[in-house]
Amino acid sequence: MENHKLFKVNQNAIISNKNNEILILQKDGKWLLPGGRIEESDKTWEQALRREIKEETGINDFKIERISEVGMSDSGNTYIIVFICKIESIPEIKLSHEHQKYEWVSLKDIDNYEFWHKDIKERIKK
């Protein structure tokens, strides 16, 4: 994938299970969605998203349903693309070294979590 010098692209996944719970990950005491940047070695956006999800959670089998949102970081140099994803079963989660915990959380309980950025909670609620 071509390296853009003007901006970066960060992809996040709102992954829901059959119980309509959303997967969130804890990093350094705060919560976020699985995902990450598209890297030069990624051939497509989908390959990048699937690579990041597998690296961070061990989840390999999920369906990408649609894009929920395209936004911009506070710094203005990173596009943030949020995908709605579904899994049929509730897999065993294998966290990467970057994360300390994970939770499957219902929308009614989402306000009980402190996220890295206020926009993450709003993206989930949409």
Chimera marker file (.cmm) of the C-alpha trace (Angstrom):
<marker_set name="trace">
<marker id="1" x="0.000" y="0.000" z="0.000" r="1" g="1" b="0" radius="0.5"/>
<marker id="2" x="1.323" y="3.414" z="-0.883" r="1" g="1" b="0" radius="0.5"/>
<marker id="3" x="2.667" y="5.445" z="2.015" r="1" g="1" b="0" radius="0.5"/>
<marker id="4" x="0.914" y="8.798" z="2.330" r="1" g="1" b="0" radius="0.5"/>
<marker id="5" x="3.079" y="11.563" z="3.711" r="1" g="1" b="0" radius="0.5"/>
<marker id="6" x="0.182" y="13.908" z="4.444" r="1" g="1" b="0" radius="0.5"/>
<marker id="7" x="-1.919" y="11.627" z="6.651" r="1" g="1" b="0" radius="0.5"/>
<marker id="8" x="-2.212" y="8.194" z="8.249" r="1" g="1" b="0" radius="0.5"/>
<marker id="9" x="-5.206" y="5.865" z="8.358" r="1" g="1" b="0" radius="0.5"/>
<marker id="10" x="-6.269" y="4.172" z="11.584" r="1" g="1" b="0" radius="0.5"/>
<marker id="11" x="-8.964" y="1.479" z="11.441" r="1" g="1" b="0" radius="0.5"/>
<marker id="12" x="-11.072" y="0.466" z="14.454" r="1" g="1" b="0" radius="0.5"/>
<marker id="13" x="-13.582" y="-2.359" z="14.745" r="1" g="1" b="0" radius="0.5"/>
<marker id="14" x="-16.786" y="-2.429" z="16.727" r="1" g="1" b="0" radius="0.5"/>
<marker id="15" x="-17.020" y="-6.207" z="17.041" r="1" g="1" b="0" radius="0.5"/>
<marker id="16" x="-20.311" y="-7.525" z="18.398" r="1" g="1" b="0" radius="0.5"/>
<marker id="17" x="-21.133" y="-11.079" z="19.383" r="1" g="1" b="0" radius="0.5"/>
<marker id="18" x="-24.380" y="-13.056" z="19.267" r="1" g="1" b="0" radius="0.5"/>
<marker id="19" x="-25.409" y="-11.451" z="22.608" r="1" g="1" b="0" radius="0.5"/>
<marker id="20" x="-25.017" y="-7.943" z="21.107" r="1" g="1" b="0" radius="0.5"/>
<marker id="21" x="-22.029" y="-7.242" z="23.334" r="1" g="1" b="0" radius="0.5"/>
<marker id="22" x="-19.119" y="-5.147" z="22.070" r="1" g="1" b="0" radius="0.5"/>
<marker id="23" x="-15.476" y="-6.163" z="22.494" r="1" g="1" b="0" radius="0.5"/>
<marker id="24" x="-13.301" y="-3.512" z="24.140" r="1" g="1" b="0" radius="0.5"/>
<marker id="25" x="-9.636" y="-3.734" z="25.111" r="1" g="1" b="0" radius="0.5"/>
<marker id="26" x="-7.799" y="-2.159" z="28.033" r="1" g="1" b="0" radius="0.5"/>
<marker id="27" x="-4.453" y="-0.487" z="27.493" r="1" g="1" b="0" radius="0.5"/>
<marker id="28" x="-2.664" y="1.269" z="30.347" r="1" g="1" b="0" radius="0.5"/>
<marker id="29" x="-5.836" y="1.537" z="32.422" r="1" g="1" b="0" radius="0.5"/>
<marker id="30" x="-8.182" y="2.929" z="29.757" r="1" g="1" b="0" radius="0.5"/>
<marker id="31" x="-10.371" y="1.263" z="27.147" r="1" g="1" b="0" radius="0.5"/>
<marker id="32" x="-10.377" y="1.307" z="23.354" r="1" g="1" b="0" radius="0.5"/>
<marker id="33" x="-11.550" y="-0.611" z="20.315" r="1" g="1" b="0" radius="0.5"/>
<marker id="34" x="-9.453" y="-3.225" z="18.539" r="1" g="1" b="0" radius="0.5"/>
<marker id="35" x="-7.660" y="-1.943" z="15.455" r="1" g="1" b="0" radius="0.5"/>
<marker id="36" x="-4.680" y="0.021" z="14.301" r="1" g="1" b="0" radius="0.5"/>
<marker id="37" x="-2.874" y="1.711" z="11.470" r="1" g="1" b="0" radius="0.5"/>
<marker id="38" x="-2.618" y="0.562" z="7.907" r="1" g="1" b="0" radius="0.5"/>
<marker id="39" x="1.031" y="-0.325" z="7.344" r="1" g="1" b="0" radius="0.5"/>
<marker id="40" x="3.101" y="-0.266" z="4.176" r="1" g="1" b="0" radius="0.5"/>
<marker id="41" x="3.197" y="-4.075" z="4.131" r="1" g="1" b="0" radius="0.5"/>
<marker id="42" x="-0.625" y="-4.294" z="3.976" r="1" g="1" b="0" radius="0.5"/>
<marker id="43" x="-1.907" y="-4.855" z="0.458" r="1" g="1" b="0" radius="0.5"/>
<marker id="44" x="-5.500" y="-3.741" z="1.204" r="1" g="1" b="0" radius="0.5"/>
<marker id="45" x="-7.473" y="-2.006" z="3.955" r="1" g="1" b="0" radius="0.5"/>
<marker id="46" x="-9.226" y="-5.315" z="4.696" r="1" g="1" b="0" radius="0.5"/>
<marker id="47" x="-5.924" y="-7.151" z="5.096" r="1" g="1" b="0" radius="0.5"/>
<marker id="48" x="-4.790" y="-4.416" z="7.504" r="1" g="1" b="0" radius="0.5"/>
<marker id="49" x="-7.975" y="-4.613" z="9.578" r="1" g="1" b="0" radius="0.5"/>
<marker id="50" x="-7.912" y="-8.410" z="9.756" r="1" g="1" b="0" radius="0.5"/>
<marker id="51" x="-4.204" y="-8.387" z="10.683" r="1" g="1" b="0" radius="0.5"/>
<marker id="52" x="-4.735" y="-5.889" z="13.516" r="1" g="1" b="0" radius="0.5"/>
<marker id="53" x="-7.753" y="-7.753" z="14.930" r="1" g="1" b="0" radius="0.5"/>
<marker id="54" x="-5.899" y="-11.058" z="14.877" r="1" g="1" b="0" radius="0.5"/>
<marker id="55" x="-2.749" y="-9.545" z="16.447" r="1" g="1" b="0" radius="0.5"/>
<marker id="56" x="-4.667" y="-7.818" z="19.242" r="1" g="1" b="0" radius="0.5"/>
<marker id="57" x="-7.367" y="-10.402" z="20.042" r="1" g="1" b="0" radius="0.5"/>
<marker id="58" x="-6.609" y="-13.687" z="18.275" r="1" g="1" b="0" radius="0.5"/>
<marker id="59" x="-9.962" y="-13.411" z="16.463" r="1" g="1" b="0" radius="0.5"/>
<marker id="60" x="-9.630" y="-14.691" z="12.927" r="1" g="1" b="0" radius="0.5"/>
<marker id="61" x="-13.203" y="-15.329" z="11.876" r="1" g="1" b="0" radius="0.5"/>
<marker id="62" x="-15.389" y="-12.235" z="11.717" r="1" g="1" b="0" radius="0.5"/>
<marker id="63" x="-17.611" y="-10.529" z="9.180" r="1" g="1" b="0" radius="0.5"/>
<marker id="64" x="-17.044" y="-6.919" z="8.187" r="1" g="1" b="0" radius="0.5"/>
<marker id="65" x="-20.553" y="-5.531" z="7.701" r="1" g="1" b="0" radius="0.5"/>
<marker id="66" x="-20.029" y="-1.863" z="6.909" r="1" g="1" b="0" radius="0.5"/>
<marker id="67" x="-18.236" y="1.374" z="7.678" r="1" g="1" b="0" radius="0.5"/>
<marker id="68" x="-19.881" y="3.169" z="10.581" r="1" g="1" b="0" radius="0.5"/>
<marker id="69" x="-17.878" y="6.376" z="10.526" r="1" g="1" b="0" radius="0.5"/>
<marker id="70" x="-14.961" y="8.163" z="8.937" r="1" g="1" b="0" radius="0.5"/>
<marker id="71" x="-13.450" y="10.883" z="11.097" r="1" g="1" b="0" radius="0.5"/>
<marker id="72" x="-10.273" y="12.782" z="11.789" r="1" g="1" b="0" radius="0.5"/>
<marker id="73" x="-7.973" y="12.684" z="14.799" r="1" g="1" b="0" radius="0.5"/>
<marker id="74" x="-7.648" y="15.744" z="17.016" r="1" g="1" b="0" radius="0.5"/>
<marker id="75" x="-4.240" y="16.419" z="15.465" r="1" g="1" b="0" radius="0.5"/>
<marker id="76" x="-5.767" y="16.388" z="11.993" r="1" g="1" b="0" radius="0.5"/>
<marker id="77" x="-3.183" y="14.069" z="10.465" r="1" g="1" b="0" radius="0.5"/>
<marker id="78" x="-4.920" y="10.695" z="10.908" r="1" g="1" b="0" radius="0.5"/>
<marker id="79" x="-8.158" y="9.507" z="9.345" r="1" g="1" b="0" radius="0.5"/>
<marker id="80" x="-10.108" y="7.179" z="11.624" r="1" g="1" b="0" radius="0.5"/>
<marker id="81" x="-12.351" y="4.620" z="9.963" r="1" g="1" b="0" radius="0.5"/>
<marker id="82" x="-14.721" y="2.641" z="12.187" r="1" g="1" b="0" radius="0.5"/>
<marker id="83" x="-16.083" y="-0.689" z="10.944" r="1" g="1" b="0" radius="0.5"/>
<marker id="84" x="-19.081" y="-2.624" z="12.224" r="1" g="1" b="0" radius="0.5"/>
<marker id="85" x="-18.084" y="-6.285" z="12.528" r="1" g="1" b="0" radius="0.5"/>
<marker id="86" x="-19.915" y="-9.402" z="13.714" r="1" g="1" b="0" radius="0.5"/>
<marker id="87" x="-18.856" y="-12.771" z="15.036" r="1" g="1" b="0" radius="0.5"/>
<marker id="88" x="-21.107" y="-15.810" z="15.261" r="1" g="1" b="0" radius="0.5"/>
<marker id="89" x="-19.632" y="-17.382" z="18.367" r="1" g="1" b="0" radius="0.5"/>
<marker id="90" x="-17.798" y="-15.952" z="21.340" r="1" g="1" b="0" radius="0.5"/>
<marker id="91" x="-14.176" y="-16.945" z="20.712" r="1" g="1" b="0" radius="0.5"/>
<marker id="92" x="-11.363" y="-17.298" z="23.172" r="1" g="1" b="0" radius="0.5"/>
<marker id="93" x="-9.540" y="-13.966" z="23.250" r="1" g="1" b="0" radius="0.5"/>
<marker id="94" x="-5.743" y="-14.027" z="23.083" r="1" g="1" b="0" radius="0.5"/>
<marker id="95" x="-4.580" y="-10.533" z="23.945" r="1" g="1" b="0" radius="0.5"/>
<marker id="96" x="-1.412" y="-9.067" z="22.505" r="1" g="1" b="0" radius="0.5"/>
<marker id="97" x="1.317" y="-7.678" z="24.754" r="1" g="1" b="0" radius="0.5"/>
<marker id="98" x="-0.194" y="-4.191" z="24.194" r="1" g="1" b="0" radius="0.5"/>
<marker id="99" x="-3.352" y="-4.892" z="26.194" r="1" g="1" b="0" radius="0.5"/>
<marker id="100" x="-3.994" y="-5.927" z="29.776" r="1" g="1" b="0" radius="0.5"/>
<marker id="101" x="-7.687" y="-6.922" z="29.698" r="1" g="1" b="0" radius="0.5"/>
<marker id="102" x="-10.712" y="-7.309" z="27.501" r="1" g="1" b="0" radius="0.5"/>
<marker id="103" x="-14.445" y="-7.083" z="28.146" r="1" g="1" b="0" radius="0.5"/>
<marker id="104" x="-17.585" y="-7.951" z="26.234" r="1" g="1" b="0" radius="0.5"/>
<marker id="105" x="-19.817" y="-5.042" z="27.196" r="1" g="1" b="0" radius="0.5"/>
<marker id="106" x="-23.454" y="-4.222" z="26.491" r="1" g="1" b="0" radius="0.5"/>
<marker id="107" x="-24.422" y="-0.764" z="25.282" r="1" g="1" b="0" radius="0.5"/>
<marker id="108" x="-26.302" y="-0.065" z="28.509" r="1" g="1" b="0" radius="0.5"/>
<marker id="109" x="-23.049" y="-0.539" z="30.475" r="1" g="1" b="0" radius="0.5"/>
<marker id="110" x="-20.690" y="1.371" z="28.154" r="1" g="1" b="0" radius="0.5"/>
<marker id="111" x="-20.761" y="4.527" z="30.308" r="1" g="1" b="0" radius="0.5"/>
<marker id="112" x="-19.120" y="2.586" z="33.158" r="1" g="1" b="0" radius="0.5"/>
<marker id="113" x="-15.822" y="2.456" z="31.225" r="1" g="1" b="0" radius="0.5"/>
<marker id="114" x="-13.180" y="5.143" z="30.846" r="1" g="1" b="0" radius="0.5"/>
<marker id="115" x="-11.997" y="5.297" z="27.243" r="1" g="1" b="0" radius="0.5"/>
<marker id="116" x="-8.791" y="6.739" z="25.783" r="1" g="1" b="0" radius="0.5"/>
<marker id="117" x="-10.819" y="9.352" z="23.948" r="1" g="1" b="0" radius="0.5"/>
<marker id="118" x="-14.415" y="10.543" z="24.427" r="1" g="1" b="0" radius="0.5"/>
<marker id="119" x="-15.119" y="9.910" z="20.743" r="1" g="1" b="0" radius="0.5"/>
<marker id="120" x="-14.655" y="6.137" z="21.169" r="1" g="1" b="0" radius="0.5"/>
<marker id="121" x="-17.681" y="5.854" z="23.445" r="1" g="1" b="0" radius="0.5"/>
<marker id="122" x="-19.757" y="7.980" z="21.052" r="1" g="1" b="0" radius="0.5"/>
<marker id="123" x="-18.709" y="5.838" z="18.073" r="1" g="1" b="0" radius="0.5"/>
<marker id="124" x="-19.851" y="2.708" z="19.899" r="1" g="1" b="0" radius="0.5"/>
<marker id="125" x="-23.196" y="4.248" z="20.841" r="1" g="1" b="0" radius="0.5"/>
<marker id="126" x="-23.943" y="5.202" z="17.221" r="1" g="1" b="0" radius="0.5"/>
<link id1="1" id2="2" r="1" g="1" b="0" radius="0.2"/>
<link id1="2" id2="3" r="1" g="1" b="0" radius="0.2"/>
<link id1="3" id2="4" r="1" g="1" b="0" radius="0.2"/>
<link id1="4" id2="5" r="1" g="1" b="0" radius="0.2"/>
<link id1="5" id2="6" r="1" g="1" b="0" radius="0.2"/>
<link id1="6" id2="7" r="1" g="1" b="0" radius="0.2"/>
<link id1="7" id2="8" r="1" g="1" b="0" radius="0.2"/>
<link id1="8" id2="9" r="1" g="1" b="0" radius="0.2"/>
<link id1="9" id2="10" r="1" g="1" b="0" radius="0.2"/>
<link id1="10" id2="11" r="1" g="1" b="0" radius="0.2"/>
<link id1="11" id2="12" r="1" g="1" b="0" radius="0.2"/>
<link id1="12" id2="13" r="1" g="1" b="0" radius="0.2"/>
<link id1="13" id2="14" r="1" g="1" b="0" radius="0.2"/>
<link id1="14" id2="15" r="1" g="1" b="0" radius="0.2"/>
<link id1="15" id2="16" r="1" g="1" b="0" radius="0.2"/>
<link id1="16" id2="17" r="1" g="1" b="0" radius="0.2"/>
<link id1="17" id2="18" r="1" g="1" b="0" radius="0.2"/>
<link id1="18" id2="19" r="1" g="1" b="0" radius="0.2"/>
<link id1="19" id2="20" r="1" g="1" b="0" radius="0.2"/>
<link id1="20" id2="21" r="1" g="1" b="0" radius="0.2"/>
<link id1="21" id2="22" r="1" g="1" b="0" radius="0.2"/>
<link id1="22" id2="23" r="1" g="1" b="0" radius="0.2"/>
<link id1="23" id2="24" r="1" g="1" b="0" radius="0.2"/>
<link id1="24" id2="25" r="1" g="1" b="0" radius="0.2"/>
<link id1="25" id2="26" r="1" g="1" b="0" radius="0.2"/>
<link id1="26" id2="27" r="1" g="1" b="0" radius="0.2"/>
<link id1="27" id2="28" r="1" g="1" b="0" radius="0.2"/>
<link id1="28" id2="29" r="1" g="1" b="0" radius="0.2"/>
<link id1="29" id2="30" r="1" g="1" b="0" radius="0.2"/>
<link id1="30" id2="31" r="1" g="1" b="0" radius="0.2"/>
<link id1="31" id2="32" r="1" g="1" b="0" radius="0.2"/>
<link id1="32" id2="33" r="1" g="1" b="0" radius="0.2"/>
<link id1="33" id2="34" r="1" g="1" b="0" radius="0.2"/>
<link id1="34" id2="35" r="1" g="1" b="0" radius="0.2"/>
<link id1="35" id2="36" r="1" g="1" b="0" radius="0.2"/>
<link id1="36" id2="37" r="1" g="1" b="0" radius="0.2"/>
<link id1="37" id2="38" r="1" g="1" b="0" radius="0.2"/>
<link id1="38" id2="39" r="1" g="1" b="0" radius="0.2"/>
<link id1="39" id2="40" r="1" g="1" b="0" radius="0.2"/>
<link id1="40" id2="41" r="1" g="1" b="0" radius="0.2"/>
<link id1="41" id2="42" r="1" g="1" b="0" radius="0.2"/>
<link id1="42" id2="43" r="1" g="1" b="0" radius="0.2"/>
<link id1="43" id2="44" r="1" g="1" b="0" radius="0.2"/>
<link id1="44" id2="45" r="1" g="1" b="0" radius="0.2"/>
<link id1="45" id2="46" r="1" g="1" b="0" radius="0.2"/>
<link id1="46" id2="47" r="1" g="1" b="0" radius="0.2"/>
<link id1="47" id2="48" r="1" g="1" b="0" radius="0.2"/>
<link id1="48" id2="49" r="1" g="1" b="0" radius="0.2"/>
<link id1="49" id2="50" r="1" g="1" b="0" radius="0.2"/>
<link id1="50" id2="51" r="1" g="1" b="0" radius="0.2"/>
<link id1="51" id2="52" r="1" g="1" b="0" radius="0.2"/>
<link id1="52" id2="53" r="1" g="1" b="0" radius="0.2"/>
<link id1="53" id2="54" r="1" g="1" b="0" radius="0.2"/>
<link id1="54" id2="55" r="1" g="1" b="0" radius="0.2"/>
<link id1="55" id2="56" r="1" g="1" b="0" radius="0.2"/>
<link id1="56" id2="57" r="1" g="1" b="0" radius="0.2"/>
<link id1="57" id2="58" r="1" g="1" b="0" radius="0.2"/>
<link id1="58" id2="59" r="1" g="1" b="0" radius="0.2"/>
<link id1="59" id2="60" r="1" g="1" b="0" radius="0.2"/>
<link id1="60" id2="61" r="1" g="1" b="0" radius="0.2"/>
<link id1="61" id2="62" r="1" g="1" b="0" radius="0.2"/>
<link id1="62" id2="63" r="1" g="1" b="0" radius="0.2"/>
<link id1="63" id2="64" r="1" g="1" b="0" radius="0.2"/>
<link id1="64" id2="65" r="1" g="1" b="0" radius="0.2"/>
<link id1="65" id2="66" r="1" g="1" b="0" radius="0.2"/>
<link id1="66" id2="67" r="1" g="1" b="0" radius="0.2"/>
<link id1="67" id2="68" r="1" g="1" b="0" radius="0.2"/>
<link id1="68" id2="69" r="1" g="1" b="0" radius="0.2"/>
<link id1="69" id2="70" r="1" g="1" b="0" radius="0.2"/>
<link id1="70" id2="71" r="1" g="1" b="0" radius="0.2"/>
<link id1="71" id2="72" r="1" g="1" b="0" radius="0.2"/>
<link id1="72" id2="73" r="1" g="1" b="0" radius="0.2"/>
<link id1="73" id2="74" r="1" g="1" b="0" radius="0.2"/>
<link id1="74" id2="75" r="1" g="1" b="0" radius="0.2"/>
<link id1="75" id2="76" r="1" g="1" b="0" radius="0.2"/>
<link id1="76" id2="77" r="1" g="1" b="0" radius="0.2"/>
<link id1="77" id2="78" r="1" g="1" b="0" radius="0.2"/>
<link id1="78" id2="79" r="1" g="1" b="0" radius="0.2"/>
<link id1="79" id2="80" r="1" g="1" b="0" radius="0.2"/>
<link id1="80" id2="81" r="1" g="1" b="0" radius="0.2"/>
<link id1="81" id2="82" r="1" g="1" b="0" radius="0.2"/>
<link id1="82" id2="83" r="1" g="1" b="0" radius="0.2"/>
<link id1="83" id2="84" r="1" g="1" b="0" radius="0.2"/>
<link id1="84" id2="85" r="1" g="1" b="0" radius="0.2"/>
<link id1="85" id2="86" r="1" g="1" b="0" radius="0.2"/>
<link id1="86" id2="87" r="1" g="1" b="0" radius="0.2"/>
<link id1="87" id2="88" r="1" g="1" b="0" radius="0.2"/>
<link id1="88" id2="89" r="1" g="1" b="0" radius="0.2"/>
<link id1="89" id2="90" r="1" g="1" b="0" radius="0.2"/>
<link id1="90" id2="91" r="1" g="1" b="0" radius="0.2"/>
<link id1="91" id2="92" r="1" g="1" b="0" radius="0.2"/>
<link id1="92" id2="93" r="1" g="1" b="0" radius="0.2"/>
<link id1="93" id2="94" r="1" g="1" b="0" radius="0.2"/>
<link id1="94" id2="95" r="1" g="1" b="0" radius="0.2"/>
<link id1="95" id2="96" r="1" g="1" b="0" radius="0.2"/>
<link id1="96" id2="97" r="1" g="1" b="0" radius="0.2"/>
<link id1="97" id2="98" r="1" g="1" b="0" radius="0.2"/>
<link id1="98" id2="99" r="1" g="1" b="0" radius="0.2"/>
<link id1="99" id2="100" r="1" g="1" b="0" radius="0.2"/>
<link id1="100" id2="101" r="1" g="1" b="0" radius="0.2"/>
<link id1="101" id2="102" r="1" g="1" b="0" radius="0.2"/>
<link id1="102" id2="103" r="1" g="1" b="0" radius="0.2"/>
<link id1="103" id2="104" r="1" g="1" b="0" radius="0.2"/>
<link id1="104" id2="105" r="1" g="1" b="0" radius="0.2"/>
<link id1="105" id2="106" r="1" g="1" b="0" radius="0.2"/>
<link id1="106" id2="107" r="1" g="1" b="0" radius="0.2"/>
<link id1="107" id2="108" r="1" g="1" b="0" radius="0.2"/>
<link id1="108" id2="109" r="1" g="1" b="0" radius="0.2"/>
<link id1="109" id2="110" r="1" g="1" b="0" radius="0.2"/>
<link id1="110" id2="111" r="1" g="1" b="0" radius="0.2"/>
<link id1="111" id2="112" r="1" g="1" b="0" radius="0.2"/>
<link id1="112" id2="113" r="1" g="1" b="0" radius="0.2"/>
<link id1="113" id2="114" r="1" g="1" b="0" radius="0.2"/>
<link id1="114" id2="115" r="1" g="1" b="0" radius="0.2"/>
<link id1="115" id2="116" r="1" g="1" b="0" radius="0.2"/>
<link id1="116" id2="117" r="1" g="1" b="0" radius="0.2"/>
<link id1="117" id2="118" r="1" g="1" b="0" radius="0.2"/>
<link id1="118" id2="119" r="1" g="1" b="0" radius="0.2"/>
<link id1="119" id2="120" r="1" g="1" b="0" radius="0.2"/>
<link id1="120" id2="121" r="1" g="1" b="0" radius="0.2"/>
<link id1="121" id2="122" r="1" g="1" b="0" radius="0.2"/>
<link id1="122" id2="123" r="1" g="1" b="0" radius="0.2"/>
<link id1="123" id2="124" r="1" g="1" b="0" radius="0.2"/>
<link id1="124" id2="125" r="1" g="1" b="0" radius="0.2"/>
<link id1="125" id2="126" r="1" g="1" b="0" radius="0.2"/>
</marker_set>
